[in-house]
Each structure stands twice: as C-alpha cells, then as structure tokens.
Amino acid sequence: MSTDLANFRATVEHRRPERILYHADFVEDLRRRVVDYIGTEDIAGHFGFFSPVGLGPQRPEGLPPLDYTRYWEGEDLPEGTQIDGNGVAMVPSGMYHFWGYISPLRNAQSLEEIECYPMDDMRDWDWSHLDAIVADAHAQGRVVSAFPGHMYETAWQIRGLEQFLVDVIERPAWAECLLERIAEQNQIRARAYARAGADLIQCGDDVASQVALIFSPTVWRKMIHSRWARIWAEIKSINPQCIIWYHSDGNIIDIVPDMVDAGLDILNPLQPECLDVDAIHARFGTRLTFDGTIGTQSTMPWGTPRQVRERVKEVVTRYGESGGLIIGPTHVLEPEVPVENIVALADACREFGTF
C-alpha cells in the first residue's frame, strides 16, 4: 500500500491517488465515546485517518515566557480562565471546544499601546531541530505540516472583536499595526518551516459568516490578504513543492479567486451548507485541492449512516476521481454526531476512495 506522503503528493498534483486521504476531529465528549466504542485510544490508526507530523518552534533555553500580568492586574476573571500565549484571557463557555475571550487591549487608548504590546520576536530563534523531524517523517512515508499562526483571529482576540472591527473603519493605522506585527512573526515561522522541507503549511482565519464576508473584499484584500499573499510568495520561493492550505468557515466565494491567484493549493473546509461547492469546483477544480466537504451542520449530526455513505460516494465521484480531494467533516465533530456515522464515514472513504 502506498504511503500517506505518496498519496498526498498525487492528490495535490491532481493525479489519481491509490487512496483518497480522509480525517476527522472530535470534541472531548465525543472522542471519549469513540474510544469506548472502538476499544482503543488510537482513533487515527483505527480508522486510517490522515495524520500529518507537525512542526513547531522551540523556545530558546533560558528565555522566559512573555509576561502579560500587567494587563490583568485587578481584574476579576471567571474561574477556570486561562491566559493564552498571546496574553488573551480564555474563559470557559460551557460549550465544548468554544471559549469566551477577554482581550488585553480592549481598552487601548493609543497606537503606542498596540506598538508596545508584548510579542515574541523569533528572528534569532534556532530552527535547526526541524530538519530531523522532517527527515524522520519522510522516512516513514508521512506528510509534514506546520501552522505559522492566524492573523485576523489573533488580532481581534488581542484587541477585542468589536474594537478591532471599529479600528478597521475609524483607526485603520491601529488595525494595520497589529496585523503587521502578527504577520511578521507568522512569516518568520513560515520561512523556517519551508526551509526545513515541510510538505504542507496550514494557515487561515474565519473571515466570513454563513452568508457573506465579514469585511468588504476591498478591505480584506488590503488588510489581510496582502499579508498572507506576501507570506505565501516567500514560502513558494524557498520551497516550490510546499503546499499552502487555507481555512475559513462560511461563505467565502467572493475571495476564492484572489487566494488562488496568490498561490493557494488547498481550500478548507468548503461548507456545503453555505457554499456552492460544485460551482467552485467547476471554476477551480484543476487548480485547487478540496479538503472537507462533509457537512457538520447536516450530514454528520443528523444524517443516517447510509446518508453519510452516500455523501462520501458523491464527493468522491464529483471531486476526487482525478485527485484534488481530501475528505473530512467541515469542522470538529460535536456530541450530536452518532459514533455510527463516524464509522460510516471511514468505511465509505475506504470503499469509494480506494482505486
């Protein structure tokens, strides 16, 4: 049987793979039920899920974590709150993988506060540890992936969602300052991953609702896309074989052409509830690989195992017989999803996606 790496390369080159790659992820409650059902913690191994090896930075020895305590002095934060690596307070929401966010710069009164906000400067970090990870993964026939970071999502979490969106309109210099500081560090990470030989660099931001973009396309191009396009161009200049993957939930039909022109290779997750997946495939099917297409608001929670099976067969027939398809639910699977539907998903991917 061919390796994940061989099948991945065939897929993104729009050649028929020996087998279509597929994957799924779960909230903890559902993960436990899956483990109980199959009798092993190795869910990916049991179902044959596509599981790339991940790369990440290694903090220099002796360099302490950034100190964000001054942003939270005197604050009465809810029980269970965690401060993440960007200094954002993550508040348990009681809704599985969802969190509430309290933003450290929500009350910022000047551009200087944004300019001086603590962020790691990774320009002089040592990335040499990545080479051995890539070599070992490739020796095992596995794909190597890396995530350089979000951009818009990190910006609004630091500044506050409403505050950031108002900045975009009323104080664009504030929004651009924060975005550019984040983009610079994302670019450093992406550069290191490309040099190390990563096969897949995953990035993205949720920039749309179910029906439309959060921004006008003009604002998105200027504020967000221009920065991702710069990063993607450097990735490709360093490692032309490196595949660029982008995630955004929602209806992003208006910006797909811009991303394809900028070098996008894989689009995720292609929500069938809010996108005309057939139309995107008709226009970009020879240039884009689709990752997703199985509805988490429809087929997976509310369909029967037979309907899951039929949906998998449908997407393989429409989008995957000549490569260009990785099958997966369009988001993490929630507790409403029956375990039998997960079994049906994997079984159908093996049946219809093996050539």
Contacts in CASP RR format, 6 or more apart in sequence:
PFRMAT RR
TARGET T0000
AUTHOR 0000-0000-0000
METHOD contacts of the structure
MODEL  1
MSTDLANFRATVEHRRPERILYHADFVEDLRRRVVDYIGTEDIAGHFGFF
SPVGLGPQRPEGLPPLDYTRYWEGEDLPEGTQIDGNGVAMVPSGMYHFWG
YISPLRNAQSLEEIECYPMDDMRDWDWSHLDAIVADAHAQGRVVSAFPGH
MYETAWQIRGLEQFLVDVIERPAWAECLLERIAEQNQIRARAYARAGADL
IQCGDDVASQVALIFSPTVWRKMIHSRWARIWAEIKSINPQCIIWYHSDG
NIIDIVPDMVDAGLDILNPLQPECLDVDAIHARFGTRLTFDGTIGTQSTM
PWGTPRQVRERVKEVVTRYGESGGLIIGPTHVLEPEVPVENIVALADACR
EFGTF
1 18 0 8 1.000
1 19 0 8 1.000
2 17 0 8 1.000
2 18 0 8 1.000
2 19 0 8 1.000
3 140 0 8 1.000
3 141 0 8 1.000
3 142 0 8 1.000
4 21 0 8 1.000
4 50 0 8 1.000
4 51 0 8 1.000
4 52 0 8 1.000
4 141 0 8 1.000
4 142 0 8 1.000
4 143 0 8 1.000
5 138 0 8 1.000
5 141 0 8 1.000
5 142 0 8 1.000
5 143 0 8 1.000
5 199 0 8 1.000
6 17 0 8 1.000
6 18 0 8 1.000
6 141 0 8 1.000
7 17 0 8 1.000
7 18 0 8 1.000
7 19 0 8 1.000
7 20 0 8 1.000
7 21 0 8 1.000
8 17 0 8 1.000
8 21 0 8 1.000
8 50 0 8 1.000
8 143 0 8 1.000
8 199 0 8 1.000
8 200 0 8 1.000
9 199 0 8 1.000
10 16 0 8 1.000
10 17 0 8 1.000
10 18 0 8 1.000
10 323 0 8 1.000
11 17 0 8 1.000
11 20 0 8 1.000
11 21 0 8 1.000
11 289 0 8 1.000
11 323 0 8 1.000
11 324 0 8 1.000
11 325 0 8 1.000
11 326 0 8 1.000
12 243 0 8 1.000
12 265 0 8 1.000
12 266 0 8 1.000
12 289 0 8 1.000
12 324 0 8 1.000
14 285 0 8 1.000
14 286 0 8 1.000
14 289 0 8 1.000
14 322 0 8 1.000
14 323 0 8 1.000
14 324 0 8 1.000
15 322 0 8 1.000
15 323 0 8 1.000
16 321 0 8 1.000
16 322 0 8 1.000
16 323 0 8 1.000
16 355 0 8 1.000
17 323 0 8 1.000
17 355 0 8 1.000
18 354 0 8 1.000
18 355 0 8 1.000
19 350 0 8 1.000
19 353 0 8 1.000
19 354 0 8 1.000
19 355 0 8 1.000
20 316 0 8 1.000
20 320 0 8 1.000
20 323 0 8 1.000
20 325 0 8 1.000
20 326 0 8 1.000
20 327 0 8 1.000
20 349 0 8 1.000
20 353 0 8 1.000
20 354 0 8 1.000
21 50 0 8 1.000
21 326 0 8 1.000
21 327 0 8 1.000
22 48 0 8 1.000
22 49 0 8 1.000
22 50 0 8 1.000
22 326 0 8 1.000
22 327 0 8 1.000
22 328 0 8 1.000
22 345 0 8 1.000
22 346 0 8 1.000
22 349 0 8 1.000
23 44 0 8 1.000
23 49 0 8 1.000
23 50 0 8 1.000
23 51 0 8 1.000
23 326 0 8 1.000
23 327 0 8 1.000
23 328 0 8 1.000
24 47 0 8 1.000
24 49 0 8 1.000
24 328 0 8 1.000
24 329 0 8 1.000
24 333 0 8 1.000
24 342 0 8 1.000
24 345 0 8 1.000
24 346 0 8 1.000
25 329 0 8 1.000
25 332 0 8 1.000
25 333 0 8 1.000
26 34 0 8 1.000
26 43 0 8 1.000
26 332 0 8 1.000
26 333 0 8 1.000
26 337 0 8 1.000
27 96 0 8 1.000
27 97 0 8 1.000
27 332 0 8 1.000
27 333 0 8 1.000
27 334 0 8 1.000
27 335 0 8 1.000
28 96 0 8 1.000
28 97 0 8 1.000
29 96 0 8 1.000
29 335 0 8 1.000
30 333 0 8 1.000
30 334 0 8 1.000
30 335 0 8 1.000
30 337 0 8 1.000
30 339 0 8 1.000
31 43 0 8 1.000
33 339 0 8 1.000
34 43 0 8 1.000
34 339 0 8 1.000
34 342 0 8 1.000
35 41 0 8 1.000
35 43 0 8 1.000
37 339 0 8 1.000
37 343 0 8 1.000
38 46 0 8 1.000
38 47 0 8 1.000
40 46 0 8 1.000
43 49 0 8 1.000
44 51 0 8 1.000
45 51 0 8 1.000
47 342 0 8 1.000
47 343 0 8 1.000
47 346 0 8 1.000
48 346 0 8 1.000
48 350 0 8 1.000
49 346 0 8 1.000
50 143 0 8 1.000
50 326 0 8 1.000
51 142 0 8 1.000
52 142 0 8 1.000
52 143 0 8 1.000
52 144 0 8 1.000
52 145 0 8 1.000
52 199 0 8 1.000
52 200 0 8 1.000
53 133 0 8 1.000
53 136 0 8 1.000
53 137 0 8 1.000
53 142 0 8 1.000
53 143 0 8 1.000
53 144 0 8 1.000
53 145 0 8 1.000
54 133 0 8 1.000
54 144 0 8 1.000
54 145 0 8 1.000
54 146 0 8 1.000
55 130 0 8 1.000
55 133 0 8 1.000
55 134 0 8 1.000
55 144 0 8 1.000
55 145 0 8 1.000
55 146 0 8 1.000
55 193 0 8 1.000
55 196 0 8 1.000
55 198 0 8 1.000
56 130 0 8 1.000
56 146 0 8 1.000
56 147 0 8 1.000
56 189 0 8 1.000
56 193 0 8 1.000
57 122 0 8 1.000
57 125 0 8 1.000
57 127 0 8 1.000
57 189 0 8 1.000
57 192 0 8 1.000
58 125 0 8 1.000
58 126 0 8 1.000
58 127 0 8 1.000
58 129 0 8 1.000
59 65 0 8 1.000
59 125 0 8 1.000
60 125 0 8 1.000
60 126 0 8 1.000
65 85 0 8 1.000
66 85 0 8 1.000
66 87 0 8 1.000
66 118 0 8 1.000
66 119 0 8 1.000
66 120 0 8 1.000
67 118 0 8 1.000
68 83 0 8 1.000
68 87 0 8 1.000
68 104 0 8 1.000
68 118 0 8 1.000
71 87 0 8 1.000
71 104 0 8 1.000
71 105 0 8 1.000
72 83 0 8 1.000
72 89 0 8 1.000
72 104 0 8 1.000
75 89 0 8 1.000
75 102 0 8 1.000
77 89 0 8 1.000
77 91 0 8 1.000
77 102 0 8 1.000
78 91 0 8 1.000
78 92 0 8 1.000
80 91 0 8 1.000
80 92 0 8 1.000
81 89 0 8 1.000
81 90 0 8 1.000
81 91 0 8 1.000
81 92 0 8 1.000
81 102 0 8 1.000
82 89 0 8 1.000
82 90 0 8 1.000
83 89 0 8 1.000
83 90 0 8 1.000
84 90 0 8 1.000
86 119 0 8 1.000
86 154 0 8 1.000
86 157 0 8 1.000
86 158 0 8 1.000
87 104 0 8 1.000
87 118 0 8 1.000
87 158 0 8 1.000
88 101 0 8 1.000
88 102 0 8 1.000
88 103 0 8 1.000
88 104 0 8 1.000
88 157 0 8 1.000
88 158 0 8 1.000
89 101 0 8 1.000
89 102 0 8 1.000
89 103 0 8 1.000
89 104 0 8 1.000
90 99 0 8 1.000
90 100 0 8 1.000
90 101 0 8 1.000
91 99 0 8 1.000
91 100 0 8 1.000
91 101 0 8 1.000
91 102 0 8 1.000
92 99 0 8 1.000
92 100 0 8 1.000
93 99 0 8 1.000
93 100 0 8 1.000
96 334 0 8 1.000
96 335 0 8 1.000
97 332 0 8 1.000
101 157 0 8 1.000
101 160 0 8 1.000
101 161 0 8 1.000
103 156 0 8 1.000
103 157 0 8 1.000
103 158 0 8 1.000
103 159 0 8 1.000
103 160 0 8 1.000
103 161 0 8 1.000
103 163 0 8 1.000
104 117 0 8 1.000
104 158 0 8 1.000
105 113 0 8 1.000
105 114 0 8 1.000
105 117 0 8 1.000
105 158 0 8 1.000
105 159 0 8 1.000
105 160 0 8 1.000
105 163 0 8 1.000
105 178 0 8 1.000
106 159 0 8 1.000
106 160 0 8 1.000
106 163 0 8 1.000
108 114 0 8 1.000
108 159 0 8 1.000
108 163 0 8 1.000
108 174 0 8 1.000
111 171 0 8 1.000
111 173 0 8 1.000
111 174 0 8 1.000
111 177 0 8 1.000
114 159 0 8 1.000
114 174 0 8 1.000
114 177 0 8 1.000
114 178 0 8 1.000
114 181 0 8 1.000
115 177 0 8 1.000
115 181 0 8 1.000
117 158 0 8 1.000
117 178 0 8 1.000
117 181 0 8 1.000
119 181 0 8 1.000
119 182 0 8 1.000
119 185 0 8 1.000
120 185 0 8 1.000
121 185 0 8 1.000
122 185 0 8 1.000
122 188 0 8 1.000
122 189 0 8 1.000
123 188 0 8 1.000
125 188 0 8 1.000
127 192 0 8 1.000
127 195 0 8 1.000
127 196 0 8 1.000
130 192 0 8 1.000
130 193 0 8 1.000
130 196 0 8 1.000
130 197 0 8 1.000
130 198 0 8 1.000
131 196 0 8 1.000
133 144 0 8 1.000
133 196 0 8 1.000
134 144 0 8 1.000
134 196 0 8 1.000
134 197 0 8 1.000
134 198 0 8 1.000
137 143 0 8 1.000
137 144 0 8 1.000
138 144 0 8 1.000
143 199 0 8 1.000
143 200 0 8 1.000
144 196 0 8 1.000
144 197 0 8 1.000
144 198 0 8 1.000
144 199 0 8 1.000
144 200 0 8 1.000
145 198 0 8 1.000
145 199 0 8 1.000
145 200 0 8 1.000
145 201 0 8 1.000
145 202 0 8 1.000
145 245 0 8 1.000
146 189 0 8 1.000
146 190 0 8 1.000
146 193 0 8 1.000
146 198 0 8 1.000
146 200 0 8 1.000
146 201 0 8 1.000
146 202 0 8 1.000
147 201 0 8 1.000
147 202 0 8 1.000
147 203 0 8 1.000
148 186 0 8 1.000
148 187 0 8 1.000
148 189 0 8 1.000
148 190 0 8 1.000
148 193 0 8 1.000
148 201 0 8 1.000
148 203 0 8 1.000
148 231 0 8 1.000
149 186 0 8 1.000
149 189 0 8 1.000
149 203 0 8 1.000
149 204 0 8 1.000
150 182 0 8 1.000
150 203 0 8 1.000
150 204 0 8 1.000
150 205 0 8 1.000
151 179 0 8 1.000
151 182 0 8 1.000
151 183 0 8 1.000
151 186 0 8 1.000
151 203 0 8 1.000
151 204 0 8 1.000
151 205 0 8 1.000
151 224 0 8 1.000
151 227 0 8 1.000
151 228 0 8 1.000
152 179 0 8 1.000
152 205 0 8 1.000
152 206 0 8 1.000
152 207 0 8 1.000
152 223 0 8 1.000
152 224 0 8 1.000
153 204 0 8 1.000
153 205 0 8 1.000
153 206 0 8 1.000
154 182 0 8 1.000
155 164 0 8 1.000
155 175 0 8 1.000
155 178 0 8 1.000
155 179 0 8 1.000
155 182 0 8 1.000
156 164 0 8 1.000
156 165 0 8 1.000
158 178 0 8 1.000
159 167 0 8 1.000
159 174 0 8 1.000
159 175 0 8 1.000
159 178 0 8 1.000
164 175 0 8 1.000
164 178 0 8 1.000
165 214 0 8 1.000
167 174 0 8 1.000
167 175 0 8 1.000
167 178 0 8 1.000
168 175 0 8 1.000
168 215 0 8 1.000
168 219 0 8 1.000
168 223 0 8 1.000
172 223 0 8 1.000
175 223 0 8 1.000
176 223 0 8 1.000
179 223 0 8 1.000
179 224 0 8 1.000
179 227 0 8 1.000
180 227 0 8 1.000
183 227 0 8 1.000
183 228 0 8 1.000
183 230 0 8 1.000
183 231 0 8 1.000
186 203 0 8 1.000
186 231 0 8 1.000
187 230 0 8 1.000
187 231 0 8 1.000
187 234 0 8 1.000
190 201 0 8 1.000
190 203 0 8 1.000
190 231 0 8 1.000
190 234 0 8 1.000
190 235 0 8 1.000
191 234 0 8 1.000
191 235 0 8 1.000
191 238 0 8 1.000
193 201 0 8 1.000
193 235 0 8 1.000
193 242 0 8 1.000
194 201 0 8 1.000
194 234 0 8 1.000
194 235 0 8 1.000
194 238 0 8 1.000
194 239 0 8 1.000
194 242 0 8 1.000
195 238 0 8 1.000
195 239 0 8 1.000
197 239 0 8 1.000
197 242 0 8 1.000
198 239 0 8 1.000
198 242 0 8 1.000
199 241 0 8 1.000
199 242 0 8 1.000
199 243 0 8 1.000
200 242 0 8 1.000
200 243 0 8 1.000
200 245 0 8 1.000
200 266 0 8 1.000
201 235 0 8 1.000
201 242 0 8 1.000
201 243 0 8 1.000
201 244 0 8 1.000
201 245 0 8 1.000
202 245 0 8 1.000
202 246 0 8 1.000
202 247 0 8 1.000
203 228 0 8 1.000
203 231 0 8 1.000
203 244 0 8 1.000
203 245 0 8 1.000
203 246 0 8 1.000
203 247 0 8 1.000
204 228 0 8 1.000
204 246 0 8 1.000
204 247 0 8 1.000
204 248 0 8 1.000
205 224 0 8 1.000
205 247 0 8 1.000
205 248 0 8 1.000
206 247 0 8 1.000
206 248 0 8 1.000
206 249 0 8 1.000
206 250 0 8 1.000
207 213 0 8 1.000
207 214 0 8 1.000
207 215 0 8 1.000
207 220 0 8 1.000
207 224 0 8 1.000
207 248 0 8 1.000
207 252 0 8 1.000
207 255 0 8 1.000
208 214 0 8 1.000
208 248 0 8 1.000
208 249 0 8 1.000
208 250 0 8 1.000
208 251 0 8 1.000
208 252 0 8 1.000
209 250 0 8 1.000
209 251 0 8 1.000
210 250 0 8 1.000
210 251 0 8 1.000
210 271 0 8 1.000
210 273 0 8 1.000
210 274 0 8 1.000
211 251 0 8 1.000
211 274 0 8 1.000
212 251 0 8 1.000
212 254 0 8 1.000
213 220 0 8 1.000
213 251 0 8 1.000
213 252 0 8 1.000
213 254 0 8 1.000
213 255 0 8 1.000
215 223 0 8 1.000
215 224 0 8 1.000
217 254 0 8 1.000
217 255 0 8 1.000
217 258 0 8 1.000
220 255 0 8 1.000
221 255 0 8 1.000
221 258 0 8 1.000
225 255 0 8 1.000
225 258 0 8 1.000
225 259 0 8 1.000
225 262 0 8 1.000
228 246 0 8 1.000
228 259 0 8 1.000
228 262 0 8 1.000
229 262 0 8 1.000
229 263 0 8 1.000
232 244 0 8 1.000
232 262 0 8 1.000
232 263 0 8 1.000
232 264 0 8 1.000
233 262 0 8 1.000
235 242 0 8 1.000
235 244 0 8 1.000
236 242 0 8 1.000
236 244 0 8 1.000
236 263 0 8 1.000
243 265 0 8 1.000
243 266 0 8 1.000
243 289 0 8 1.000
244 263 0 8 1.000
244 264 0 8 1.000
244 265 0 8 1.000
244 266 0 8 1.000
245 265 0 8 1.000
245 266 0 8 1.000
245 267 0 8 1.000
245 268 0 8 1.000
245 291 0 8 1.000
246 259 0 8 1.000
246 264 0 8 1.000
246 266 0 8 1.000
246 267 0 8 1.000
246 268 0 8 1.000
247 268 0 8 1.000
247 269 0 8 1.000
249 269 0 8 1.000
249 271 0 8 1.000
249 330 0 8 1.000
249 331 0 8 1.000
250 271 0 8 1.000
250 274 0 8 1.000
250 275 0 8 1.000
251 271 0 8 1.000
251 274 0 8 1.000
251 275 0 8 1.000
252 275 0 8 1.000
253 275 0 8 1.000
253 276 0 8 1.000
253 279 0 8 1.000
253 280 0 8 1.000
256 267 0 8 1.000
256 280 0 8 1.000
256 284 0 8 1.000
256 288 0 8 1.000
257 283 0 8 1.000
257 284 0 8 1.000
259 267 0 8 1.000
260 284 0 8 1.000
260 287 0 8 1.000
260 288 0 8 1.000
264 288 0 8 1.000
265 288 0 8 1.000
265 289 0 8 1.000
266 288 0 8 1.000
266 289 0 8 1.000
266 290 0 8 1.000
266 291 0 8 1.000
266 326 0 8 1.000
267 280 0 8 1.000
267 288 0 8 1.000
267 289 0 8 1.000
267 290 0 8 1.000
267 291 0 8 1.000
268 291 0 8 1.000
268 292 0 8 1.000
269 291 0 8 1.000
269 292 0 8 1.000
269 293 0 8 1.000
269 328 0 8 1.000
269 329 0 8 1.000
269 330 0 8 1.000
269 331 0 8 1.000
270 277 0 8 1.000
270 280 0 8 1.000
270 290 0 8 1.000
270 291 0 8 1.000
270 292 0 8 1.000
270 293 0 8 1.000
270 330 0 8 1.000
271 295 0 8 1.000
271 297 0 8 1.000
271 330 0 8 1.000
272 293 0 8 1.000
272 294 0 8 1.000
272 295 0 8 1.000
272 298 0 8 1.000
272 330 0 8 1.000
273 295 0 8 1.000
273 297 0 8 1.000
273 298 0 8 1.000
277 290 0 8 1.000
277 293 0 8 1.000
277 319 0 8 1.000
278 318 0 8 1.000
280 288 0 8 1.000
281 290 0 8 1.000
281 318 0 8 1.000
281 319 0 8 1.000
285 319 0 8 1.000
285 324 0 8 1.000
288 324 0 8 1.000
289 323 0 8 1.000
289 324 0 8 1.000
289 325 0 8 1.000
289 326 0 8 1.000
290 315 0 8 1.000
290 319 0 8 1.000
290 324 0 8 1.000
290 325 0 8 1.000
290 326 0 8 1.000
291 325 0 8 1.000
291 326 0 8 1.000
291 328 0 8 1.000
292 326 0 8 1.000
292 327 0 8 1.000
292 328 0 8 1.000
292 329 0 8 1.000
292 330 0 8 1.000
293 315 0 8 1.000
293 319 0 8 1.000
293 325 0 8 1.000
293 327 0 8 1.000
293 328 0 8 1.000
293 330 0 8 1.000
294 300 0 8 1.000
294 308 0 8 1.000
294 311 0 8 1.000
294 312 0 8 1.000
294 315 0 8 1.000
294 327 0 8 1.000
294 328 0 8 1.000
294 329 0 8 1.000
294 330 0 8 1.000
294 345 0 8 1.000
295 311 0 8 1.000
295 329 0 8 1.000
295 330 0 8 1.000
296 329 0 8 1.000
296 330 0 8 1.000
296 331 0 8 1.000
296 332 0 8 1.000
296 333 0 8 1.000
296 334 0 8 1.000
296 337 0 8 1.000
297 330 0 8 1.000
299 307 0 8 1.000
299 308 0 8 1.000
299 311 0 8 1.000
299 341 0 8 1.000
300 308 0 8 1.000
300 329 0 8 1.000
300 333 0 8 1.000
300 337 0 8 1.000
300 341 0 8 1.000
300 342 0 8 1.000
300 345 0 8 1.000
301 333 0 8 1.000
301 334 0 8 1.000
301 336 0 8 1.000
301 337 0 8 1.000
301 338 0 8 1.000
301 341 0 8 1.000
302 336 0 8 1.000
303 341 0 8 1.000
304 341 0 8 1.000
305 338 0 8 1.000
305 340 0 8 1.000
305 341 0 8 1.000
305 343 0 8 1.000
305 344 0 8 1.000
306 344 0 8 1.000
308 341 0 8 1.000
308 344 0 8 1.000
308 345 0 8 1.000
308 348 0 8 1.000
309 344 0 8 1.000
309 347 0 8 1.000
309 348 0 8 1.000
312 327 0 8 1.000
312 345 0 8 1.000
312 348 0 8 1.000
312 349 0 8 1.000
312 352 0 8 1.000
313 348 0 8 1.000
313 352 0 8 1.000
315 325 0 8 1.000
315 327 0 8 1.000
316 325 0 8 1.000
316 327 0 8 1.000
316 352 0 8 1.000
316 353 0 8 1.000
317 352 0 8 1.000
319 325 0 8 1.000
320 353 0 8 1.000
321 355 0 8 1.000
327 345 0 8 1.000
327 349 0 8 1.000
328 345 0 8 1.000
329 345 0 8 1.000
333 342 0 8 1.000
END
